[in-house]
Amino acid sequence: MELTQQVPEISAYLTADEAIDHEHPLVRETVDRLRTETFDAYSYAVAAYEWVRDTVEHSVDSGDPRVTWRASDVLATRNGICHSKSHALAALLRAAGIPTALCYQGFADDNGDPEVLHGLIAVRLPGRDRWDRQDPRGNKPGIDAQFSLDEERLAWTIGPQSSGVDYPVLYKAPHPAVLRAMQCAEDRTQLWRTLPTAL
């Protein structure tokens, strides 16, 4: 699949916004801590990815009803759905000067109707002429996502036999419909009713 930038300028994928608030002190503090354990952009990207994947619980797995959508809140509560965790990872990577985009997958039910919209990220590491998708959702039995540049190691793979879709657009900010649903939801139960199932 060929990924397409929503905005041609790579600098757009380094900016802060209301969800990817990488200028927040908690984000900067986390970046500084991760940087002490790494020696280049690649090792930092792996460390940031594993930190979000492994220390921020996916709220469906943990049963946490809170909805977090701003990166700094995700880091503070260590809680969030896939979209939230993607916002947090994007903030940690952008704060370190690594262009990061938001991207999405759609999954269908047995009838082929849209059911779930999954959020992940894509990174553009120095020296690479392509974007590489990464999925910080969090692992559990049956899911083994890993940071990889050689081949995608996402939580879910959409193949020719599946009824899902890999959306090719690389967004500089969360998709407006996704962000609006997250901002307006009082809890995760309400979010499941209002989160878009397709783009």
SVG drawing of the C-alpha trace seen along z (x, -y; Angstrom):
<svg xmlns="http://www.w3.org/2000/svg" viewBox="-24 -24 48 39">
<polyline fill="none" stroke="black" stroke-width="0.4" points="0.0,0.0 1.3,-3.5 0.9,-5.9 -0.1,-9.5 0.7,-12.6 -2.3,-14.8 0.0,-17.8 3.0,-17.8 5.4,-19.6 7.2,-17.2 7.4,-19.9 3.6,-19.6 4.3,-16.3 6.4,-17.9 3.9,-20.4 2.0,-20.5 -1.8,-20.8 -4.5,-20.4 -4.2,-16.6 -0.5,-16.2 0.6,-18.7 4.3,-17.9 5.2,-21.2 3.5,-20.2 6.0,-19.7 5.0,-16.1 5.6,-15.2 9.0,-17.0 9.9,-15.3 9.1,-11.9 11.1,-12.7 14.1,-13.7 13.9,-10.5 13.7,-8.4 16.6,-10.2 19.0,-9.3 18.5,-5.6 19.0,-6.0 21.8,-7.1 20.1,-8.0 16.7,-8.7 16.1,-5.0 16.8,-3.8 14.8,-6.7 11.8,-5.8 11.9,-2.2 12.1,-3.3 9.2,-5.7 7.1,-3.1 7.7,-0.4 7.1,-2.8 3.6,-3.8 2.8,-0.3 3.8,1.3 3.2,-1.3 0.0,-3.0 -2.8,-0.5 -5.4,-0.1 -8.6,-1.0 -10.5,1.9 -8.0,4.3 -7.9,2.7 -11.6,1.9 -10.9,-1.8 -14.0,-3.9 -12.1,-7.2 -11.6,-8.7 -8.2,-10.5 -7.5,-12.2 -4.7,-14.8 -1.2,-13.3 -0.3,-14.8 -3.4,-13.4 -2.7,-9.9 0.8,-10.1 -0.6,-11.3 -3.3,-8.7 -1.4,-5.9 -4.7,-5.0 -6.3,-5.3 -7.7,-3.5 -5.7,-3.0 -6.3,-6.6 -5.2,-8.1 -2.0,-6.0 -1.3,-7.1 -1.6,-10.7 0.8,-10.1 3.4,-8.4 3.1,-11.0 3.8,-13.7 6.9,-11.9 8.3,-11.4 7.6,-14.9 9.1,-16.4 12.3,-14.6 12.2,-15.9 10.9,-12.7 8.1,-13.4 5.0,-11.4 1.6,-11.0 -1.6,-9.6 -3.2,-6.8 -6.2,-4.5 -7.5,-1.0 -11.1,0.0 -12.5,3.4 -15.8,4.8 -18.2,7.3 -19.2,10.6 -21.7,8.9 -19.0,6.5 -20.5,3.5 -18.0,1.0 -17.5,1.9 -14.3,0.5 -11.9,-2.3 -8.4,-1.6 -5.7,-4.3 -2.0,-4.0 1.0,-6.1 3.6,-6.3 7.1,-7.6 9.7,-9.0 13.1,-8.3 16.2,-10.1 17.9,-8.6 14.7,-6.8 12.7,-7.8 9.5,-6.3 7.0,-6.2 6.8,-3.2 3.5,-2.4 3.7,-1.4 0.9,-0.3 1.2,-1.2 -2.1,0.4 -0.6,2.8 0.0,6.5 -2.1,9.3 -2.8,12.9 -3.3,13.0 -1.7,9.5 2.0,9.1 2.8,5.7 6.4,4.7 8.4,1.7 9.7,2.7 11.1,1.0 11.6,4.2 8.1,5.4 4.9,4.2 4.3,5.8 0.9,4.3 -1.7,5.4 -3.9,6.5 -2.9,7.2 -5.4,6.5 -4.9,9.1 -6.6,9.9 -9.1,12.2 -10.2,9.8 -13.0,7.3 -11.0,4.5 -9.3,1.5 -6.0,-0.2 -6.6,-4.0 -3.6,-5.3 -3.8,-9.0 -1.2,-10.2 -2.9,-12.8 -0.9,-15.6 -3.6,-15.9 -6.3,-13.5 -9.1,-13.0 -11.7,-15.6 -14.5,-13.1 -12.4,-10.9 -11.2,-13.8 -14.7,-15.3 -16.1,-11.9 -13.3,-11.6 -13.6,-15.1 -17.4,-14.9 -17.6,-11.4 -18.3,-11.3 -16.9,-7.8 -15.8,-4.9 -19.3,-3.4 -20.6,-6.6 -17.4,-6.8 -18.2,-3.4 -21.6,-4.8 -20.2,-7.9 -16.7,-7.0 -16.8,-6.8 -16.5,-3.2 -15.1,-4.3 -13.5,-7.3"/>
</svg>
